[in-house]
Amino acid sequence: MSDYRQNYIDGTWCDGGAGRTDVTDPGSGAVAGEQALADAGDVDRAVQAAARVDRAGALRDMRPMDRGRIVQEIGRYLVVHRDEIAGLLTREQGKPFWEAQREVSGAALYFEYYGNQAATVEGRSIPLGGGYFDFTDNEPYGVSAQIIPWNFPLEIASRSMAAALATGNTCVIKTSEMTPLTGAWLARAAEAAGVPAGAVNIFSGWGHEAGAALAAHSGINQMVFTGSVPTGIAIATAAAQNVVPCVLELGGKSAAIVHDDADLQAFENDIRWGIYFNSGQVCSAMSRVIVHESCHDEVVDRAVKVARSLSVGPGMERREAGPTMGAMASEAQRDRAVSMVEQAVGQGARIATGGRRMNIPGAFMEPTVLTGVTPDMAIARDEVFGPVLSVMPFRDERQAIDIANGTQYGLVGGVFTRDLDRATRAARAMRAGQIFVNQWFAGGVETPFGGYGKSGYGREKGREALWNYVQTKNVAMKIRG
Ligand code: NAD
């Protein structure tokens, strides 16, 4: 592939009405490639194409087993090209090459899982007495519009695309203008797998232009968005004008409650993955640790050890899985995280390690641990979306739950203890869509994921996600004679 990526609309590769943008490699500051940018006219063509394919029934009328096979084929294509895609992903997003490889494999899993589920979206028969036969059917909405963020550009696009196609919808996908380059691989995969032309459209564009045009388009039938709360509200507002249902996944400020009987040695691994994976740019990151006061200092020491063990630098030089961290997605995101740390220090928090920009080219930030954080500070309430862990002590269980629940978010939560009753009480009391017990990020593509509160609504992953892409039709039949 060349360094310039076109958009993929109605089965053809095309330039964008809004011109091109340079995509910056955050691991070096150099240009990683150029991307065509869609304007409202391009968005309209993509939606019209997807609507045309939907009306023709190319996917919705296909036998689900056959549709599922095509969906699975998309995943296999990604696996075959894993290392090429991973290299591009590292250059546009900054993550270590081995993390990018895992993202490609993770993206492929969605196509495998939802391809398998295609034939299982069954309806039911409702008894109405002898004179009737009644059944429900689950029909695709039609055109699924999907707006993708920059933290996991391939995996998040695959998550919604796989579920939408498996249930018979067509897709119009806008990638982030910061990380648009790998989108072309998804389009190629769809083409190679035999997805009908026009059924999958993938383009990039500015949020306020192409994103806003897509969210407000009267031809879309369903909307999926992952990103920030303000943008989620704007998108849901636009969709509401057309009475279009949304799935919103808007990040979090997720907390781990660590009790005095927790396995603190094992918890080091949760710190490593929970807050330093993808440089902390994970919506379900473990950004707060609420730890019993008796083991607060030990947990801080262990967190500092984990943070300092990470080798931070260009993702392309970090090819083997291990204690490494890459760049953040942009210098703007890095500077935002650093300034949130500085503000926290101004309010009385202490830096146990890290907290600064790194003195090398690119968007690098030191893995950071903050102590002395109190629940009222911005750092304890707002999403940093960076490698910054806030540690807070608690005295009793009720206080720990109150601190954990004390933000506007509710994406995930965790509890670390050997006591089953404690774990169960916390799992019930924490207001979040997914609770991890004794392992952060336990679960996978099979388990439902999504938020309470301002973390959004609707569920991704698992069978629950399928119900966001179908609507119920009831057929009530009078039997004569
Ligand atoms: P954003 O929500 O503005 O952007 C995400 C996507 O929405 C991009 O594709 C963008 O082009 C599009 N978009 C932006 N404005 C739009 C609009 N008015 N209409 C339609 N689409 C629009 O996120 P951001 O500004 O890049 O990042 C800001 C913060 O959001 C981050 O610091 C982080 O806290 C949070 N974030 C969360 C996630 C997550 O996975 N939950 C992902 C990315 C960012």
Boltz pocket constraint, residues with backbone or C-beta under 6 A from the ligand:
constraints:
  - pocket:
      binder: B
      contacts: [[A, 147], [A, 148], [A, 149], [A, 150], [A, 151], [A, 174], [A, 175], [A, 176], [A, 177], [A, 205], [A, 206], [A, 207], [A, 208], [A, 210], [A, 211], [A, 212], [A, 213], [A, 215], [A, 226], [A, 227], [A, 228], [A, 229], [A, 231], [A, 232], [A, 234], [A, 235], [A, 249], [A, 250], [A, 251], [A, 252], [A, 282], [A, 283], [A, 333], [A, 383], [A, 384], [A, 385]]
      max_distance: 6.0
